[in-house]
Amino acid sequence: MVTFFVSFLYTKNNNSNVRLLWVWGFKLKKTENTLDILGNKNRRKILQLLSEKPMYVTEISQKLQTGRKAIIDHLKILENHGLIKSYRQGNKKYYKIKNSLILQIIINKNTNQIQIENLELNENDKKQVRTTYPEIERVERKKHEVNQDFRQLLTLIRETEEQCKKIHKTEKRLYQLIDELMQTGREIVDKKVTNQKEKTLLLEMMKEGQVRPEELSKKHDIQIDEIYETVKKLRQKDIL
């Protein structure tokens, strides 16, 4: 089994770089449009520059050695999609990253997922993360202790990156397990079910979890009454 896992991290922190993580192994509006937008190399370069500090058009144009008009067009697209925002300072218009976000693309044999999420966490989420990963709380405490000690800060950054790598490995394994379970589910369906509508319904439930009958009807061109009847038969067979 081969799993393809891509993760993009864009951060509004002016001291951080845009990172692209390629790992073998899996909200903003309009996910597909976001993929199209980030598929452009110059737009990714613009985001990388803006993650370092806010910039104005001429500055970006000079760094990328690209004409002002092209830069303005790219900035307009990025701003309209909510990835960056502009503000005026003096007689210049500056652009900066609007929100920190992560884009994940997971493509494997039995499942695929494209997800774009804001990195901001509320307090309840932070508490849950600290409970699940006690190391996070230790890093948070040390962050306040390093104060103005740059060497300690560098050490803490490297330690935190190591924790990220460990979490990525855990995440990759979990997605592999999901794929393996999906494969087992397909084998069970193929073995126990011959009716195509029953197969379609079971596979859809396995992929999507709870699905509204109206959605199934529209997606697979099956009458809602037939969906209810199919579910009834699957329960009678003790499959559901």
Order of alpha helices (4+ residues) and beta strands (2+ residues): beta-beta-alpha-alpha-beta-alpha-alpha-beta-beta-beta-beta-alpha-alpha-alpha-alpha-alpha-alpha
